[in-house]
Amino acid sequence: MAKSLLPLRPQDHFGQLARLLALEAAAEEERARKSIENSAAADQAIASGHAINDLVIADEFPGLAGRTILALRKRTMQMPLPPHRLQVGSPVILLDEKQPQVRGARGVVSRRSAEQLEIAVNEPPEFESDAPKLRLQLFSDEVSRNRQLQAMRTATTVESGRIKQLRDSLLGETAPKFREVKNFVADAALDPSQQEGVKLALSAEDFACIHGPPGTGKTTTLVAVIRQLVARGAKVLATAPSNLAVDHLLEKLHLAGVRVLRLGHPARVQESLHHLVLDEQVENHPDVAVARKLVRDALRLKDRAAKFTRAKPPPGYKQELRAEARELFSDARRIEAGVVRYLLDSADVVLATLTGIDATVLEDRRFDVAVIDEAAQATEPACWPALLRADRVILAGDPFQLPPTIISPEAARGGLARSLMERLLETSTTTISHRLAVQYRMHQSIMAFSSAEFYEQGLTADPSVASHLLSDLSEVTPTDRTSTALEFIDTAGAGYDERAGSSQESRENPQEAELVVKLALALRDAGVAAEAIAIISPYAAQVRLLRRLLDGTLIDVDTIDGFQGRESEAVIISLVRSNATGEIGFLADVRRMNVAITRARRKLIIIGDSATIGGHDFYARMLSWVEREGIYRTVWEEL
Ligand SMILES: Nc1ncnc2c1ncn2[C@@H]1O[C@H](COP(=O)(O)OP(=O)(O)OP(=O)(O)O)[C@@H](O)[C@H]1O
């Protein structure tokens, strides 16, 4: 997107975002529709594990919050399910195989075993045929897109009140205001930079950003912000784009004794935190036992109505049974709604993913402050449902790590990949952001390059980590490898050529993979716990290959995107690219590489071909960093 001049006009800005969202929706739906309507694509979806066919409903029983759980099995009951990619929490659609174009039942996978998948649906499906053969497949999340569009429409048209004021400041129409913080009690556990971040957040009357480079305790700081807000009587809506990030906040707030309530499908929340989820608390509320009985009665009535397949019931009788069932369902919902309201009133902090801000649950409830963690990974439209519900907003994140994932290249080029936080940081002329300065993860040599490239040399390593090495761990034998923090192993000239992976969409480098395995096992043999070693690569095909090679070792192998937000004592990065033309593909997105090189605590080994990557300025500087701070080796020394 061309750098927008402020102020942005609401019509133009939201109109443009809505267009980009439509492009993204079209790209997503194209993918999903292809595999629903076209039988060849459906076969492909089944072959690739995105769908399972020939299923029947083996059981149907009431789930949490008035939902129904359908247990699905292969028609031949004893047959195990084929290998598939439907995970607990995946959005799915259940279709009649004969009539896939007829609207199916949407739900979420709630449990999986070798023979059975359970899905939670809001309404039990009503298929035309009696014993339909069913297909279950992954489906895109239309509900959340509609919520975003609706929120942007409201933000466009609002003409007065707090929503308008906040919108105007976020669009640069008015300057964001800050006030002096009275009675600020510094939290002794925080470092001075984190305390400054807390102070800035508390002083914001409109919005403020906490910029948290890798390992700087962004979540720790946010928790401190939220605790102080709650102590001052505020109600807070705390959100993030991913369930993982929301759970991380939830756990820390709960441990700090804050009264929290987590919205969202329990299947998507970490098991140890289930007792903090709204649905679970609703379920344990005494009033809900009554509602549950109503749901059971309703299902029984529906069942009776469905049994009249041959015997002819008196006219209208079937409809009557169904109507009665519907009424019971609705009574059950009304009882639950009362319990939900009570639980929401009792919490000081309500947590949800950005897409999980559900108006049917929250109704028109407003909060004093909305907090958005990992804000640099959320698209701007994704933030608006949260923004509309609060008087003030605190965004936390790091725009120099991975941006939101967008599948339509056109939408990405148009600016959908640019987060609200990035836009605010780039366009603000006043101090709206505080960057945290002390990191608690990396040895100082590992930190140095990222600090210079992305944070204007603004990071320092806390003394507790500044010089820590693998060899300082009692179980680790000191070796050349465990007593140094940083190495680059250059494969240039060794003929370790990259090739297309089996799916043709990704790349792999088998010889490099073998070297990676050798290095990882050497670390393990020196006493480093397998769980403390991680291997990351930009390419999914290389990750698949490495996982195969390291099967059964407990060494973690993941893509860079999958490893964002995590850390490991030792990290090996496999860069993969090695070709005669110096083509580096999406390694050119240096933010991805920033994530990769900032995951290691005590040891980072990078393996790559300097002849392929060295033509790119960033990688040329990266090679000098290793020569300055660490050890540069050629692959010949490893053979
Ligand atoms: N002031 C501090 N003193 C000591 N340790 C700290 C401090 N702040 C954070 N840490 C430690 O740093 C680590 C990272 O903190 P936290 O989980 O808050 O960061 P994060 O925001 O999740 O990090 P990142 O953004 O890098 O993923 C934790 O182990 C935490 O205990």
The ligand as an SDF file (V2000), in Angstrom:
LIG
                    3D

 31 33  0  0  0  0  0  0  0  0999 V2000
   12.0250   -8.1330   34.3350 N   0  0  0  0  0  0  0  0  0  0  0  0
   12.3590   -9.4100   34.1510 C   0  0  0  0  0  0  0  0  0  0  0  0
   13.2610   -9.9940   34.9410 N   0  0  0  0  0  0  0  0  0  0  0  0
   13.6240  -11.2720   34.7570 C   0  0  0  0  0  0  0  0  0  0  0  0
   13.1170  -12.0690   33.7960 N   0  0  0  0  0  0  0  0  0  0  0  0
   12.1910  -11.5470   32.9660 C   0  0  0  0  0  0  0  0  0  0  0  0
   11.7710  -10.1890   33.0890 C   0  0  0  0  0  0  0  0  0  0  0  0
   10.8630   -9.9540   32.1240 N   0  0  0  0  0  0  0  0  0  0  0  0
   10.7250  -11.0890   31.4300 C   0  0  0  0  0  0  0  0  0  0  0  0
   11.5240  -12.0410   31.9100 N   0  0  0  0  0  0  0  0  0  0  0  0
   11.6400  -13.4210   31.4230 C   0  0  0  0  0  0  0  0  0  0  0  0
   11.7930  -13.3900   30.0110 O   0  0  0  0  0  0  0  0  0  0  0  0
   11.0990  -14.4770   29.4090 C   0  0  0  0  0  0  0  0  0  0  0  0
   10.1530  -13.9710   28.3340 C   0  0  0  0  0  0  0  0  0  0  0  0
    9.1240  -13.2470   28.9570 O   0  0  0  0  0  0  0  0  0  0  0  0
    7.6380  -13.2010   28.4150 P   0  0  0  0  0  0  0  0  0  0  0  0
    7.0700  -14.5650   28.3950 O   0  0  0  0  0  0  0  0  0  0  0  0
    6.9410  -12.1370   29.1530 O   0  0  0  0  0  0  0  0  0  0  0  0
    7.9650  -12.6760   27.0040 O   0  0  0  0  0  0  0  0  0  0  0  0
    7.1820  -12.7700   25.6580 P   0  0  0  0  0  0  0  0  0  0  0  0
    6.5370  -11.5040   25.4460 O   0  0  0  0  0  0  0  0  0  0  0  0
    6.3690  -14.0030   25.6120 O   0  0  0  0  0  0  0  0  0  0  0  0
    8.4650  -12.8910   24.7740 O   0  0  0  0  0  0  0  0  0  0  0  0
    8.5430  -12.8440   23.2150 P   0  0  0  0  0  0  0  0  0  0  0  0
    7.8010  -11.6310   22.7960 O   0  0  0  0  0  0  0  0  0  0  0  0
    9.9720  -12.7980   22.9490 O   0  0  0  0  0  0  0  0  0  0  0  0
    7.9460  -14.1340   22.7420 O   0  0  0  0  0  0  0  0  0  0  0  0
   10.3990  -15.2190   30.5180 C   0  0  0  0  0  0  0  0  0  0  0  0
   11.1680  -16.3370   30.9010 O   0  0  0  0  0  0  0  0  0  0  0  0
   10.3630  -14.1900   31.6460 C   0  0  0  0  0  0  0  0  0  0  0  0
   10.3670  -14.8040   32.9180 O   0  0  0  0  0  0  0  0  0  0  0  0
  1  2  1  0
  2  3  1  0
  2  7  2  0
  3  4  2  0
  4  5  1  0
  5  6  2  0
  6  7  1  0
  6 10  1  0
  7  8  1  0
  8  9  2  0
  9 10  1  0
 10 11  1  0
 11 12  1  0
 11 30  1  0
 12 13  1  0
 13 14  1  0
 13 28  1  0
 14 15  1  0
 15 16  1  0
 16 17  2  0
 16 18  1  0
 16 19  1  0
 19 20  1  0
 20 21  2  0
 20 22  1  0
 20 23  1  0
 23 24  1  0
 24 25  2  0
 24 26  1  0
 24 27  1  0
 28 29  1  0
 28 30  1  0
 30 31  1  0
M  END
$$$$
